[in-house]
């Protein structure tokens, strides 16, 4: 794969996304919330980016 990325989620409702590509690390961060949609028993994370790429 051309890059590797991961997300770190905190109990406070924030996250950091890190991506490593060609030995360069970029980061983005923001807040998240757990959401459910009608007629779907699954839960999803809604990410709101505040800074970064």
N, C-alpha and C positions, 0 to 999 in steps of 0.2 A: 504494500500500500504506500502511496506517495506521502502520506502523513499519518500521524497518530494523534488522537484527541481524546480528552476525558473531561467529565464534569464532576465537580465536588459540591455536594449539597449540604447546607448547614441546617440544624434544627430551627434557627432563627428565620428561615424562609429566604435565604440568599444562596447564590451559587457562583462558582467560578468555572469557566470553560477554558481549558488550555489546549493549544494545538502546537505540535512540534513538526516542522517541515524543513528539510534541508538545514538542520541544526539551528533553526530559528524558532523561538517559542513566542507565540502570541497569546494574549489572554483577553477574555471578555467577562463581564460580570453583570449581575442583576438580581432580580427577585423571582420567586416561583410560588405557585399555589397549586394545590391538588384540586382537580375539577372532575365532575361527572356530567355525562350527557344523557338526555332522555333516551329511554329504550336501550341503554347500554350499561351493563353492570360493572364495567371496568372503570378504573380511575386513571387519570392522565395528569401529567405535569404541564402547566402553562408557564412558559418562561417569558419574562419581560427583561430584555437586555437594556442596561443602563449605560454601559461603556464598552469599548473594544470592538473587535471585528467578529 
